[in-house]
Structures are given as structure tokens and as C-alpha cells.
Amino acid sequence: MCFSASASFGASVLLTAIGVASVKKAQSPHQLPFASIPIIFAVQQLFEGLVWLSLTNPAFEHYESGAAYIFLFFAQVLWPVWVPFSLLLLSPKGQRSWIQKAFVAIGTIVSLYLGYCLLNFPIKALHIGYHIAYDQSYPSKPALFIGALYLIATIAPILFSRISRMWILGTMILISYLITAVFYSGYIISVWCFFAAIISVVILMIVKKFKVPDKESLASAVYVN
């Protein structure tokens, strides 16, 4: 988070409450991965709060490496595959399109690559002003390509979804990325994750609109505006 440890912990508490409400509103197991996104963001923000503490309080400095790695696992490894997969599950099995499956495949490639980098290259969290920067020694040549695939995997499935109000979530996340890239280019991982976490409260609004038209579509259904 881009302000302080207390702000990260506060966001974590808020997102936990939103996530629990969202999960309770889910009407089938296939809806749970999408409905649980705020809870996952809550855990992610909790660990960045620990990163903040480790960088600003000597008593917690031994948490820095572990907390940073866990935060980056969520940010770089989990989201590229979780987002498209959760959107794929929301469509009935017979209605899942090739493009939805392609997004899952792209996300899987990104997750495997970034997971490999996370395990094999050194990282370091740096406290710079009111922000946290993650110094990562990943290979530079594929960085732009992997970055583009990451955006496709995490934003495009939401924008392509026909589910009611999903376009609001996708548009907000896209705008938040553009703002982060322009004004916080050195802190994209931390700042954009915070924006996306807060925006995920919209998921509760979306889940509340879920309707199950009949017993045969109980597992999942498309909810069109």
C-alpha cells in the first residue's frame, strides 16, 4: 500500500468484511472464486502491511523478506491465473468461449514465468517516501512482453465479460492502472495492487446481482445487462 502500515492493515480489515459478505451472497461453488477476490486482496494487503512494518520498525525487520515474497506471490503469480479462471467459471460449461479459455492459458503462462523468476532471482523491498518499491532482478528482455500478457490476463477477461456490471469493475481497474503507470511508475506493483484491492469492493455489488434462473444452471450462469 502506498501510504503506511496502518492504511494497509485498515484496507485489509475492510476488504475482509466485504469479501465475507460477497462469499455469503454467492449462490454456487462456481461463483466462489470470483466472490472471494476481496478476501484474497485482504490477505495481500495484510502482508504488505507487514512489509511496511519491517521497513520502518527495526523490531519487525526479520519479516521483510518473507512478507515481500508472499505479497509478490499474490501480485505476480496468483492474479494472472485467478482472475481469468474465476471469470471462466461464471459461464455455464457449454457456453465457455475459446477466448475465455485463451485468457486462462495466457494467465497460466504469466504465472509460471513470474513464479520461476520469484524463486530464482533476488528481490528487495525498499521504503521510498510514502511508497514501497520492489527491486526485482528479473530478466529485462521479456519484461515488456510479459507485462503486456499480465494486463491481458488480469483486465481483458473482465472487460470481455457479459455479466451484469462487470464492465464497471474492468473499466475502473484499467483506469487505475493508467493512473498508476503515469503518476507512480516506480511503484506500480504496490500502488496498483492497492487501487485494485479497493476497487474490488465493486465485486460485492456484482455478486448481489447474480441470479440463478433454474436448477440446471445452478452451478453458474451468465448475467447480462
Buried (B, 14 or more C-beta within 10 A) or exposed (E): BBBBBEBBBBBBEBBBBBBBBBBEBBBBEBBBBBBBBBBBBBBBBBBBBBBBBBBEEEEBEEBBBEBBBBBBBBBBBBBBBBBBBBBBBBBBEEEBEEEBEBBBEBBBBBBEBBBEBBEEEEBEBEBEEEBBBBEBEBEEEEEEEBEEBBBBBBBBBBEBBBBBBBBBBBBBBBEBBEEBEEEBEEBBBBBBBBBBBBBBBBBBBBBEEBEBEEEEBEBBBBBEE
